[in-house]
Amino acid sequence: MPESSVLTLRLDSKLKKQLDQISRAMNRTRSFVAAEAIREYVARNEWQTQEIKNAIAEADRGEFARDEDVLRVVKKWTHRAG
């Protein structure tokens, strides 16, 4: 099992009550549910941050979509069925 450490944080009372309701419904501790929520948040934001860094690197290399490609995609998604 990975090493763990204690983190103290403040929650407004409404959010704490919601967390308690979820933890009871899941038959898990409040700490478990909070840690799982933080894990999911961190994973999502790590992915997003990495994708932004990748896009910046592509732009720095001059890798941009051509105007024709952008227009083709715009037309594809804005074309109305006749």
C-alpha positions in Angstrom: 0.0 0.0 0.0 1.4 3.4 -0.9 2.6 5.6 1.9 0.0 8.2 3.0 0.1 11.5 4.8 -2.4 13.7 6.5 -3.9 16.7 4.7 -6.1 19.2 6.6 -8.5 21.4 4.7 -11.6 23.5 5.3 -14.9 22.8 3.7 -18.0 24.9 3.9 -20.8 23.2 5.9 -22.9 22.4 2.8 -20.1 20.7 1.0 -19.1 18.7 4.1 -22.7 17.5 4.5 -22.8 16.4 0.8 -19.5 14.6 1.3 -20.9 12.9 4.4 -24.0 11.8 2.4 -21.9 10.4 -0.4 -19.6 8.5 2.0 -22.6 7.0 3.9 -24.2 5.9 0.6 -21.0 4.3 -0.5 -20.4 2.8 2.9 -16.9 4.4 2.8 -15.2 6.9 5.1 -15.3 10.6 4.4 -11.5 10.5 4.0 -11.7 7.8 1.4 -14.3 9.6 -0.7 -12.4 12.9 -0.4 -9.1 11.3 -1.4 -10.8 9.6 -4.4 -12.3 12.9 -5.5 -8.9 14.6 -5.2 -7.2 11.7 -7.2 -9.7 12.1 -10.0 -9.3 15.9 -10.0 -5.5 15.7 -10.1 -5.5 13.1 -12.9 -7.9 15.2 -15.0 -5.9 18.3 -14.5 -2.5 16.6 -15.1 -3.9 15.4 -18.4 -5.2 18.8 -19.4 -2.0 20.5 -18.4 0.1 18.1 -20.4 -2.1 18.6 -23.5 -1.7 22.3 -23.2 2.1 21.9 -23.0 2.0 19.6 -26.0 -0.1 22.2 -28.0 2.3 25.0 -27.1 5.3 22.8 -28.3 3.4 22.2 -31.6 2.8 25.9 -32.0 6.4 26.7 -31.2 7.4 24.3 -34.0 5.0 26.0 -36.4 2.6 23.1 -36.6 -0.7 24.8 -37.3 -3.8 23.7 -39.2 -4.1 25.2 -42.6 -6.9 27.6 -43.3 -8.5 25.1 -45.7 -8.5 22.4 -43.0 -10.1 24.7 -40.5 -12.8 25.8 -43.0 -13.5 22.1 -43.9 -14.1 21.2 -40.3 -16.2 24.3 -39.6 -18.4 23.5 -42.7 -18.7 19.9 -41.6 -20.1 20.9 -38.2 -22.2 23.9 -39.2 -23.7 22.5 -42.4 -27.5 22.3 -42.1 -29.4 19.4 -43.6 -31.4 20.6 -46.5 
